[in-house]
Amino acid sequence: MLIASQDSSARLWKPARRFTTIGPNLSLLASLLRPFTPSLKTVRHYSLHKFRRDIVAGLTVSVVEVPQAMAYAIIAGVPPQYGLYTSIIQGVIGAMLSSSEHMTTGPTNTQSLLIASAVKRIVAPDADPALYLHLVFSLAFLKGLIQLTFAAARMGDLVRYVSRSVIVGLAAGAGVLIFVGQLPAFLGVEHASRVSPLWGILGRLDVLRDVFHTVNPRAVAVGAGVIAAIVGVRMINKLLPGALASVIGSAALVWAAGWTSNDLPMIGELPRGLPKFTIPLAGWQYSRELLGGALALAILGMLESVAIAKSIAAHTGERISANQEFFAQGLKNATTSFFQCIPGSGSFTRSALDHAAGAETRFAAVFNAVFVAVIFLLLAPQAQHVPTASLAGVLFVIAAGLIDWHYMARVWRTHRSDAAVCFTTLAATLLAPLEYAIFVGIFLNIGLYLRKASRLHMAEMIPPGAGGGAFIERPITDRAGNKRVIFLQIEGDLFFAVADELQDRLNALVNSGVRIIILRMKRTHSVDATVVHTLESFNTEMKRRGGHVLLCGVRPELMTTLRRSGLIEQLGVNNVFEAGFGIFASAKAALRRARELAESSIDTDHLEPDLTDEDLDEDPLDSAML
């Protein structure tokens, strides 16, 4: 019986042990599925009503995306079909992974400019087309890996430190570069036989000067007609497919007139069929040369995607996750690089159109990709009649829309520091390689932010008199007389950039004869090791002169940091007062402690004359001073 009971006990325990192993497995499964929860949530709440609205919106966006995708591929230096491949495959993956229900992804203008800038420094597309294509696919793979790394490190919040001024300056520069870059196609001129030693827009204009005498009037007429048609259709209704209609119209004109590639440059027939699987692994040498461009593409793509998602979320009320966007963009680029896709990102034009067309969910972008594939497969042979000047006209209209004149004028009038960031980024975009311009804008932005954050905000706090009232703040420079006790308020982040200024100000107070200094830190968010060392040195000097340093309004998390650093022990536990629930409770306690120290030093004559225990026990203070 004993043995049987032991066996039954063992049998009873085995399921429990299995249950304990299932728990961690379920937790791991939940962690793996977490990035896919946005699409799962959409599927769970999908309906026939949403389907009808999504399919109409998808069709509306697709007729805009087809000419854009072809044009952006040309900007990137690759044949038009690769832009369509990117729209189809990245459109589906990006839509299902994005935290936004209206994000439409694929090739974009700035991404295509960056692709050309990064790869053309290694090999020209005309010199070795196969190698150029291989490097473009490798660039997409490297970009995806970088974005996935950022997502794993949860670095999405860093996009908050890149201002709109950087994006506006970069977009304006991209617009000018697109315009100048498409001038040869618009004018129908021959390709230049030399490469200019100049960078940016100067190099493009220098090369264009050599072939300007070969302008083709037919190409100019077609391009101008496309621009007029797009602008005219937009004036009637922005949802109408003016770009696609004008491109088809130009192809029909070419066919009817019997023009060939000898009369004006044509796109040529596109290969019918979807992309094939290919391995986009460049050699180590090429990967090193592409790394800077891949990093710039990853950062710019993230900025674009988050900015687009947040602008639409302002109307829809969605909650956007920057880390989810990093994951979505990273996985999309890394995966689609195996299917002959160029680096892509979120498109503001197509995403805004998706929302304006009445899309309900992310499946509108999926339907958009399907419609792009259908249009591509049906009309690929007819692309041989499409003149390159018509796509140049489409890009001219897009380039004009990239320049935000209103924002640039307003920032010039109101915020000179933001204006400096915006126009410096614009100048760098026009005069330097594009990937360098991105880093110039970002680093300048961060530098100005650190400059503002490193300003030390310190004011003297004057306690209320016998009649009560609130503490009064006033600049230290307005202080009259040589007090022996001073109460200071410090604000902001106390990090290494403010350490020198803090030390200079505190040393000036020490040399003025102050014996007791109270530092209120309620408005201090953090203190780093450099500032802790500064406070330690200051306290040591005060003690050497027979003085004291008191801290009040110390938040719990800051108290933990100071305690671990040893500063609390050096100051003395009785001289540090943690922030409490009462209004200025720790400030009053610090003032009482200052009186005790002053009385023990026979220094009472130098305290505030009207400050008594009764005054400190009153509670007439303004809660806004916290």
C-alpha positions as CSV (number, residue, x, y, z in Angstrom):
1,M,0.0,0.0,0.0
2,L,2.8,2.3,0.8
3,I,4.4,1.7,-2.5
4,A,1.2,2.3,-4.3
5,S,0.6,5.5,-2.5
6,Q,4.0,6.7,-3.5
7,D,3.4,5.8,-7.1
8,S,0.1,7.6,-7.1
9,S,1.7,10.6,-5.5
10,A,4.4,10.6,-8.2
11,R,1.7,10.5,-10.8
12,L,-0.1,13.4,-9.2
13,W,3.0,15.5,-9.2
14,K,3.9,14.9,-12.9
15,P,1.1,17.0,-14.4
16,A,2.1,19.8,-12.1
17,R,5.6,19.7,-13.2
18,R,4.5,19.7,-16.8
19,F,2.3,22.7,-16.0
20,T,5.3,24.6,-14.6
21,T,7.2,24.1,-17.8
22,I,4.3,25.2,-20.0
23,G,4.2,28.6,-18.2
24,P,7.6,29.8,-19.4
25,N,6.8,28.4,-22.9
26,L,3.6,30.4,-23.1
27,S,5.5,33.5,-21.9
28,L,8.1,33.0,-24.6
29,L,5.4,32.5,-27.2
30,A,3.7,35.7,-26.1
31,S,7.0,37.6,-26.4
32,L,7.6,36.3,-29.9
33,L,4.0,37.2,-31.0
34,R,4.0,40.7,-29.4
35,P,5.4,42.5,-32.5
36,F,2.6,40.9,-34.6
37,T,-0.2,41.9,-32.2
38,P,-1.3,45.0,-34.3
39,S,-2.2,42.9,-37.3
40,L,-3.8,40.2,-35.1
41,K,-6.0,42.8,-33.4
42,T,-7.1,44.2,-36.8
43,V,-8.0,40.7,-38.0
44,R,-10.0,40.0,-34.8
45,H,-12.2,43.1,-35.3
46,Y,-12.5,43.0,-39.1
47,S,-15.9,43.3,-40.8
48,L,-17.6,43.4,-44.3
49,H,-18.1,47.2,-43.9
50,K,-14.4,47.7,-43.3
51,F,-13.6,45.4,-46.2
52,R,-15.6,47.5,-48.7
53,R,-14.0,50.8,-47.6
54,D,-10.5,49.3,-47.5
55,I,-10.7,47.9,-51.1
56,V,-11.9,51.2,-52.5
57,A,-9.1,53.0,-50.7
58,G,-6.6,50.5,-51.9
59,L,-7.6,50.9,-55.5
60,T,-7.4,54.7,-55.1
61,V,-3.9,54.7,-53.7
62,S,-2.7,52.1,-56.2
63,V,-3.3,54.3,-59.3
64,V,-1.1,56.9,-57.6
65,E,1.6,54.5,-56.5
66,V,2.3,52.9,-59.8
67,P,3.8,56.0,-61.5
68,Q,5.5,57.0,-58.2
69,A,7.1,53.7,-57.7
70,M,8.5,53.7,-61.3
71,A,9.8,57.3,-60.8
72,Y,11.4,56.6,-57.5
73,A,13.2,53.6,-59.0
74,I,14.6,55.8,-61.7
75,I,15.9,58.2,-59.0
76,A,17.6,55.3,-57.2
77,G,19.3,54.4,-60.5
78,V,17.5,51.1,-61.1
79,P,15.0,50.0,-63.7
80,P,11.3,51.0,-63.0
81,Q,10.2,47.4,-62.3
82,Y,12.2,47.3,-59.1
83,G,10.2,50.2,-57.7
84,L,7.0,48.2,-58.4
85,Y,8.5,45.1,-56.8
86,T,9.2,47.1,-53.7
87,S,5.7,48.6,-53.6
88,I,4.1,45.2,-53.9
89,I,6.1,43.1,-51.4
90,Q,7.1,45.8,-48.9
91,G,3.5,47.2,-49.1
92,V,2.1,44.0,-47.7
93,I,4.7,43.3,-45.0
94,G,4.9,46.9,-43.8
95,A,1.1,47.2,-43.6
96,M,0.8,44.1,-41.5
97,L,3.6,45.0,-39.0
98,S,3.1,48.8,-38.6
99,S,1.6,50.2,-35.4
100,S,-0.4,52.5,-37.7
101,E,-3.6,51.3,-39.5
102,H,-2.9,53.7,-42.4
103,M,0.9,53.3,-43.0
104,T,1.6,52.7,-46.7
105,T,5.2,51.7,-47.4
106,G,7.4,51.3,-50.4
107,P,9.9,53.3,-52.3
108,T,10.1,57.0,-51.4
109,N,11.8,60.1,-52.9
110,T,14.3,60.7,-50.1
111,Q,15.1,57.0,-49.7
112,S,15.8,56.7,-53.4
113,L,18.0,59.7,-53.4
114,L,20.0,58.2,-50.6
115,I,20.3,54.9,-52.4
116,A,21.8,56.6,-55.4
117,S,24.1,58.7,-53.3
118,A,25.4,55.7,-51.4
119,V,25.8,53.2,-54.2
120,K,27.0,55.5,-57.0
121,R,30.1,56.3,-55.0
122,I,31.1,52.7,-55.4
123,V,30.0,51.9,-58.9
124,A,28.0,53.8,-61.6
125,P,24.8,52.1,-62.8
126,D,25.9,52.4,-66.4
127,A,29.3,50.9,-65.7
128,D,28.2,47.7,-64.2
129,P,24.4,47.4,-63.9
130,A,24.4,43.9,-62.3
131,L,26.8,45.0,-59.6
132,Y,24.9,48.2,-59.0
133,L,21.6,46.2,-58.5
134,H,23.4,43.7,-56.2
135,L,24.7,46.5,-54.0
136,V,21.2,48.2,-53.9
137,F,19.7,44.9,-52.6
138,S,22.6,44.5,-50.1
139,L,21.9,48.1,-48.9
140,A,18.3,47.2,-48.2
141,F,19.5,44.1,-46.2
142,L,22.0,46.2,-44.1
143,K,19.4,48.9,-43.5
144,G,17.0,46.2,-42.2
145,L,19.6,44.7,-39.9
146,I,20.4,48.1,-38.4
147,Q,16.7,48.9,-37.8
148,L,16.1,45.5,-36.2
149,T,19.1,46.1,-33.9
150,F,17.6,49.5,-33.0
151,A,14.3,47.8,-32.3
152,A,15.9,45.2,-30.1
153,A,17.7,47.9,-28.1
154,R,14.4,49.8,-27.8
155,M,15.9,53.0,-29.3
156,G,12.6,54.2,-30.8
157,D,12.3,57.0,-28.3
158,L,15.5,58.6,-29.7
159,V,13.5,60.0,-32.6
160,R,12.0,62.5,-30.3
161,Y,15.4,64.3,-30.3
162,V,15.3,65.0,-34.0
163,S,13.3,68.1,-34.6
164,R,10.9,68.9,-37.5
165,S,13.4,71.5,-38.7
166,V,15.9,68.7,-39.7
167,I,13.2,66.8,-41.6
168,V,11.9,70.0,-43.3
169,G,15.4,71.0,-44.3
170,L,16.3,67.6,-45.6
171,A,13.0,67.3,-47.5
172,A,13.5,70.7,-49.1
173,G,17.0,69.8,-50.2
174,A,15.7,66.5,-51.6
175,G,13.1,68.4,-53.6
176,V,15.7,70.6,-55.2
177,L,18.0,67.5,-55.9
178,I,15.1,65.6,-57.5
179,F,14.3,68.6,-59.7
180,V,17.9,69.1,-60.8
181,G,18.4,65.3,-61.2
182,Q,15.4,64.9,-63.4
183,L,16.2,67.9,-65.7
184,P,18.1,65.6,-68.2
185,A,15.1,63.3,-68.5
186,F,12.7,66.3,-68.8
187,L,14.8,68.0,-71.4
188,G,15.5,64.7,-73.3
189,V,19.2,65.4,-73.3
190,E,21.9,62.8,-73.8
191,H,23.8,61.3,-70.8
192,A,27.0,63.2,-69.9
193,S,30.2,61.4,-70.7
194,R,32.1,62.6,-67.6
195,V,31.7,62.6,-63.9
196,S,32.0,66.0,-62.1
197,P,34.5,66.3,-59.2
198,L,31.9,68.5,-57.4
199,W,29.4,67.2,-54.9
200,G,25.7,67.6,-54.7
201,I,23.7,70.0,-56.8
202,L,26.9,71.7,-58.1
203,G,28.1,68.5,-59.6
204,R,24.8,67.8,-61.3
205,L,24.6,71.3,-62.8
206,D,28.2,71.0,-63.9
207,V,27.5,67.8,-65.9
208,L,24.3,69.2,-67.3
209,R,26.1,72.1,-68.8
210,D,27.9,69.8,-71.2
211,V,24.7,68.3,-72.7
212,F,22.4,71.3,-72.5
213,H,22.7,71.9,-76.3
214,T,21.0,68.6,-77.0
215,V,17.6,69.5,-75.6
216,N,14.7,67.5,-77.2
217,P,11.6,69.7,-77.8
218,R,9.3,66.7,-77.9
219,A,10.5,65.6,-74.4
220,V,10.0,69.1,-73.0
221,A,6.4,69.2,-74.5
222,V,5.5,65.8,-73.0
223,G,6.9,66.7,-69.6
224,A,5.2,70.1,-69.5
225,G,1.9,68.5,-70.5
226,V,2.2,65.9,-67.7
227,I,2.8,68.7,-65.2
228,A,-0.2,70.7,-66.4
229,A,-2.4,67.6,-66.4
230,I,-1.4,66.6,-62.8
231,V,-1.9,70.1,-61.5
232,G,-5.2,70.5,-63.3
233,V,-6.6,67.2,-62.0
234,R,-5.5,68.1,-58.4
235,M,-7.4,71.4,-58.7
236,I,-10.6,69.4,-59.5
237,N,-10.2,66.6,-56.9
238,K,-7.1,65.5,-55.1
239,L,-8.3,61.9,-55.0
240,L,-8.3,61.6,-58.8
241,P,-5.3,59.7,-60.3
242,G,-3.8,62.6,-62.2
243,A,-0.3,61.1,-62.3
244,L,-1.3,57.7,-63.7
245,A,-3.8,59.3,-66.2
246,S,-1.1,61.7,-67.5
247,V,1.5,59.0,-67.8
248,I,-1.0,56.7,-69.7
249,G,-2.0,59.7,-71.8
250,S,1.7,60.5,-72.7
251,A,2.2,56.8,-73.7
252,A,-1.0,57.0,-75.9
253,L,0.3,60.2,-77.5
254,V,3.7,58.5,-78.3
255,W,1.9,55.5,-79.8
256,A,-0.5,57.6,-81.8
257,A,2.3,59.8,-83.2
258,G,4.4,56.8,-84.0
259,W,7.4,58.1,-82.1
260,T,10.2,55.7,-81.1
261,S,13.2,55.8,-78.8
262,N,15.0,57.6,-81.6
263,D,12.6,60.5,-81.3
264,L,12.7,60.8,-77.5
265,P,13.9,58.7,-74.6
266,M,11.5,55.9,-73.6
267,I,11.4,53.7,-70.5
268,G,11.2,50.5,-72.6
269,E,9.2,47.3,-72.1
270,L,9.1,46.1,-68.5
271,P,9.6,42.4,-67.8
272,R,6.2,40.8,-67.0
273,G,6.4,38.7,-63.8
274,L,7.1,39.0,-60.1
275,P,10.6,39.2,-58.6
276,K,12.7,36.1,-58.1
277,F,14.6,35.0,-55.0
278,T,18.1,36.3,-54.8
279,I,20.7,36.5,-52.0
280,P,21.7,40.1,-51.4
281,L,25.0,39.5,-49.6
282,A,27.8,41.8,-50.8
283,G,31.5,41.2,-49.9
284,W,33.0,42.6,-46.8
285,Q,34.7,45.4,-48.6
286,Y,31.4,46.5,-50.2
287,S,29.5,46.1,-47.0
288,R,31.9,48.5,-45.2
289,E,31.5,51.1,-47.9
290,L,27.7,50.7,-47.8
291,L,27.4,50.8,-44.0
292,G,27.3,54.6,-43.7
293,G,24.6,54.9,-46.3
294,A,22.6,52.0,-44.6
295,L,22.8,53.8,-41.3
296,A,21.6,57.0,-42.8
297,L,18.7,55.2,-44.6
298,A,17.8,53.4,-41.3
299,I,17.6,56.7,-39.4
300,L,15.8,58.7,-42.1
301,G,13.4,55.9,-42.8
302,M,12.5,55.7,-39.1
303,L,12.1,59.5,-38.8
304,E,9.8,59.4,-41.9
305,S,7.7,56.5,-40.7
306,V,7.2,57.8,-37.1
307,A,6.4,61.3,-38.4
308,I,3.9,60.0,-40.9
309,A,2.2,57.7,-38.4
310,K,1.9,60.4,-35.7
311,S,0.5,62.9,-38.1
312,I,-2.2,60.6,-39.2
313,A,-2.8,59.4,-35.6
314,A,-3.6,63.0,-34.6
315,H,-6.8,62.5,-36.6
316,T,-7.5,58.9,-35.8
317,G,-6.5,58.7,-32.2
318,E,-4.2,55.7,-32.7
319,R,-1.3,55.0,-30.3
320,I,1.9,54.9,-32.3
321,S,4.9,52.8,-31.0
322,A,8.3,54.0,-32.3
323,N,9.9,50.7,-31.4
324,Q,7.2,48.8,-33.3
325,E,7.9,51.0,-36.4
326,F,11.6,50.2,-36.1
327,F,10.8,46.5,-36.0
328,A,8.3,46.7,-38.9
329,Q,10.7,48.7,-41.1
330,G,13.7,46.5,-40.2
331,L,12.0,43.2,-40.9
332,K,10.4,44.5,-44.0
333,N,13.7,45.8,-45.6
334,A,15.8,42.8,-44.5
335,T,13.2,40.2,-45.8
336,T,12.3,41.9,-49.1
337,S,16.0,42.4,-50.0
338,F,15.9,38.7,-50.9
339,F,13.2,39.5,-53.5
340,Q,14.9,42.2,-55.5
341,C,13.4,45.1,-53.5
342,I,15.2,48.4,-53.0
343,P,15.3,50.1,-49.5
344,G,11.8,51.6,-48.8
345,S,10.0,53.4,-46.0
346,G,6.7,54.9,-45.2
347,S,5.2,57.3,-47.7
348,F,3.5,60.4,-46.5
349,T,1.7,61.1,-49.8
350,R,0.3,57.6,-50.1
351,S,-0.5,57.2,-46.4
352,A,-2.3,60.5,-46.3
353,L,-4.2,59.5,-49.4
354,D,-5.1,56.1,-47.8
355,H,-6.7,57.9,-44.9
356,A,-8.4,60.5,-47.0
357,A,-9.9,57.8,-49.3
358,G,-11.7,56.3,-46.3
359,A,-9.5,53.4,-45.4
360,E,-10.6,51.7,-42.1
361,T,-7.7,49.3,-41.5
362,R,-4.2,48.2,-42.6
363,F,-5.8,45.9,-45.1
364,A,-6.3,48.9,-47.4
365,A,-2.5,49.0,-47.9
366,V,-2.5,45.3,-48.6
367,F,-5.2,45.7,-51.3
368,N,-3.2,48.6,-52.6
369,A,-0.2,46.3,-53.1
370,V,-2.4,43.7,-54.8
371,F,-3.8,46.3,-57.2
372,V,-0.3,47.6,-58.0
373,A,0.7,44.0,-58.9
374,V,-2.3,43.6,-61.2
375,I,-1.7,46.9,-63.0
376,F,2.0,46.0,-63.4
377,L,1.3,42.6,-64.8
378,L,-1.4,43.9,-67.2
379,L,0.4,47.0,-68.5
380,A,4.1,46.0,-68.4
381,P,4.3,45.5,-72.2
382,Q,2.8,49.0,-72.8
383,A,5.5,50.7,-70.7
384,Q,7.7,50.7,-73.9
385,H,5.7,53.7,-75.0
386,V,6.1,55.7,-71.8
387,P,8.6,58.6,-72.3
388,T,11.0,59.2,-69.5
389,A,10.0,62.9,-69.7
390,S,6.5,62.0,-68.4
391,L,8.0,60.4,-65.2
392,A,10.2,63.5,-64.9
393,G,7.1,65.6,-65.0
394,V,5.6,63.5,-62.2
395,L,8.7,63.9,-60.1
396,F,8.8,67.7,-60.7
397,V,5.3,67.9,-59.1
398,I,6.4,65.7,-56.2
399,A,9.6,67.7,-55.7
400,A,7.7,71.0,-55.5
401,G,5.5,69.4,-52.8
402,L,8.6,68.5,-50.7
403,I,9.5,72.1,-50.0
404,D,7.5,73.4,-47.0
405,W,7.7,77.2,-47.7
406,H,5.3,78.1,-44.9
407,Y,7.3,76.3,-42.1
408,M,10.6,77.6,-43.3
409,A,9.3,81.2,-43.4
410,R,7.7,80.9,-40.0
411,V,10.8,79.3,-38.3
412,W,13.0,82.1,-39.8
413,R,10.8,84.7,-38.2
414,T,10.3,83.1,-34.8
415,H,13.1,80.6,-33.8
416,R,16.6,81.4,-35.1
417,S,18.2,78.3,-33.6
418,D,15.6,76.0,-35.3
419,A,16.1,78.1,-38.5
420,A,19.9,77.5,-38.3
421,V,19.2,73.7,-38.1
422,C,16.7,73.8,-40.9
423,F,18.8,75.8,-43.4
424,T,22.1,74.2,-42.5
425,T,20.6,70.8,-43.2
426,L,19.2,72.2,-46.5
427,A,22.6,73.5,-47.5
428,A,24.4,70.2,-46.5
429,T,21.8,68.3,-48.6
430,L,22.5,70.4,-51.6
431,L,26.3,70.6,-51.3
432,A,27.4,67.3,-49.7
433,P,26.6,63.6,-50.1
434,L,23.1,63.0,-48.9
435,E,24.0,60.6,-46.1
436,Y,26.4,63.1,-44.7
437,A,23.7,65.8,-44.8
438,I,21.5,63.6,-42.6
439,F,24.1,63.3,-39.9
440,V,24.9,67.0,-40.1
441,G,21.3,67.9,-39.4
442,I,20.9,65.3,-36.6
443,F,24.1,66.2,-34.8
444,L,23.5,69.9,-35.1
445,N,20.0,69.3,-33.7
446,I,21.4,67.3,-30.8
447,G,24.1,69.9,-30.2
448,L,21.6,72.7,-29.9
449,Y,19.5,70.6,-27.6
450,L,22.5,69.9,-25.3
451,R,23.4,73.6,-25.4
452,K,19.9,74.5,-24.1
453,A,19.9,71.6,-21.6
454,S,23.3,72.6,-20.3
455,R,22.1,76.0,-19.1
456,L,22.0,76.0,-15.3
457,H,18.9,77.4,-13.8
458,M,19.5,78.6,-10.2
459,A,17.5,81.2,-8.2
460,E,17.4,82.4,-4.6
461,M,14.4,81.5,-2.5
462,I,13.2,84.1,-0.1
463,P,11.1,82.6,2.7
464,P,7.8,84.2,3.7
465,G,7.8,86.9,6.4
466,A,5.8,87.1,9.6
467,G,2.6,87.8,7.6
468,G,2.8,84.6,5.7
469,G,2.7,84.2,1.9
470,A,4.7,82.2,-0.6
471,F,8.4,81.8,-1.1
472,I,9.7,84.4,-3.6
473,E,12.2,83.4,-6.3
474,R,14.7,86.0,-7.5
475,P,18.0,85.9,-9.5
476,I,21.1,85.5,-7.4
477,T,22.6,88.5,-9.0
478,D,19.8,90.7,-7.5
479,R,20.8,89.7,-4.0
480,A,21.7,92.6,-1.8
481,G,24.2,92.4,1.1
482,N,26.4,89.6,2.3
483,K,24.2,86.9,3.9
484,R,25.5,84.0,5.9
485,V,22.6,81.7,5.0
486,I,21.2,81.4,1.5
487,F,18.4,79.2,0.1
488,L,18.8,78.3,-3.6
489,Q,16.5,76.5,-6.0
490,I,18.1,74.4,-8.8
491,E,16.2,73.2,-11.8
492,G,16.7,70.9,-14.7
493,D,19.0,68.0,-15.4
494,L,22.3,68.2,-13.5
495,F,24.7,66.4,-15.8
496,F,28.3,66.8,-16.9
497,A,27.6,69.8,-19.2
498,V,26.4,72.0,-16.2
499,A,29.1,70.8,-13.8
500,D,31.6,73.6,-14.5
501,E,29.0,76.4,-14.3
502,L,27.6,74.9,-11.1
503,Q,31.0,74.8,-9.6
504,D,31.8,78.4,-10.5
505,R,28.5,79.6,-9.0
506,L,28.9,77.7,-5.8
507,N,32.6,78.8,-5.4
508,A,31.5,82.4,-5.8
509,L,29.0,81.9,-3.0
510,V,31.7,80.4,-0.8
511,N,34.0,83.3,-1.4
512,S,31.3,85.8,-0.6
513,G,31.2,84.6,3.0
514,V,28.1,82.4,3.0
515,R,28.2,79.9,5.9
516,I,25.1,77.8,5.2
517,I,23.7,76.9,1.8
518,I,20.4,75.2,1.3
519,L,19.9,73.6,-2.2
520,R,16.3,72.8,-3.1
521,M,16.3,70.0,-5.7
522,K,12.6,69.4,-6.1
523,R,12.7,70.5,-9.7
524,T,15.9,68.6,-10.5
525,H,15.3,65.5,-12.7
526,S,18.6,63.7,-12.4
527,V,22.1,64.0,-11.2
528,D,25.1,62.3,-12.8
529,A,28.4,61.2,-11.4
530,T,30.2,64.4,-12.5
531,V,27.8,66.7,-10.7
532,V,27.9,64.4,-7.6
533,H,31.7,64.9,-7.6
534,T,31.2,68.7,-7.9
535,L,28.8,68.7,-4.9
536,E,31.3,66.6,-2.9
537,S,34.1,69.0,-3.6
538,F,31.9,71.9,-2.7
539,N,30.8,70.3,0.6
540,T,34.4,69.6,1.5
541,E,35.4,73.2,0.9
542,M,32.4,74.4,2.9
543,K,33.4,72.2,5.8
544,R,37.0,73.4,5.6
545,R,35.6,77.0,6.1
546,G,33.3,76.0,8.9
547,G,30.2,76.0,6.7
548,H,27.4,73.6,5.9
549,V,25.5,72.3,2.9
550,L,21.9,71.2,3.1
551,L,19.7,69.5,0.5
552,C,15.9,69.6,0.5
553,G,13.1,68.5,-1.8
554,V,15.1,65.4,-2.8
555,R,12.9,63.0,-4.7
556,P,13.0,59.3,-3.7
557,E,14.7,58.1,-6.9
558,L,17.3,60.9,-6.6
559,M,17.7,60.1,-2.9
560,T,18.6,56.5,-3.9
561,T,21.2,57.8,-6.3
562,L,22.8,60.2,-3.8
563,R,22.8,57.5,-1.1
564,R,24.6,55.0,-3.3
565,S,27.2,57.6,-4.4
566,G,28.0,58.3,-0.7
567,L,27.1,62.0,-0.9
568,I,24.3,61.6,1.7
569,E,26.9,60.2,4.2
570,Q,29.3,63.0,3.5
571,L,26.7,65.7,3.9
572,G,25.2,64.1,7.0
573,V,21.9,62.4,7.2
574,N,20.5,65.3,9.3
575,N,21.3,67.7,6.5
576,V,19.4,66.0,3.7
577,F,15.5,66.2,3.5
578,E,13.5,64.1,1.2
579,A,10.5,65.6,-0.6
580,G,7.3,64.9,1.2
581,F,3.6,65.3,0.5
582,G,3.3,68.7,2.3
583,I,3.8,71.9,0.4
584,F,7.4,73.0,1.0
585,A,7.5,70.6,4.0
586,S,11.2,69.6,3.3
587,A,12.1,73.3,2.7
588,K,10.7,74.3,6.1
589,A,12.6,71.4,7.7
590,A,15.8,72.5,6.0
591,L,15.3,76.1,7.2
592,R,14.8,74.9,10.8
593,R,18.0,72.8,10.5
594,A,19.8,75.9,9.2
595,R,18.7,77.9,12.2
596,E,20.0,75.1,14.5
597,L,23.3,75.1,12.8
598,A,23.5,78.9,12.8
599,E,22.6,79.1,16.5
600,S,25.2,76.6,17.3
601,S,27.7,78.8,15.5
602,I,26.3,82.0,17.1
603,D,25.3,83.3,13.7
604,T,21.6,84.1,14.3
605,D,22.0,87.8,13.4
606,H,22.6,86.9,9.8
607,L,19.4,84.9,9.3
608,E,16.3,86.4,7.8
609,P,15.1,88.8,10.4
610,D,11.4,88.0,10.3
611,L,11.7,84.2,10.0
612,T,10.3,82.4,13.1
613,D,9.1,78.9,13.9
614,E,5.6,80.1,13.7
615,D,6.2,81.4,10.2
616,L,7.6,78.0,9.1
617,D,4.6,76.1,10.5
618,E,2.1,78.1,8.5
619,D,0.8,76.8,5.2
620,P,0.0,79.8,3.1
621,L,2.3,78.7,0.2
622,D,1.3,78.4,-3.4
623,S,1.2,74.8,-4.6
624,A,2.4,76.0,-8.0
625,M,5.9,76.5,-6.5
626,L,6.3,72.7,-6.2
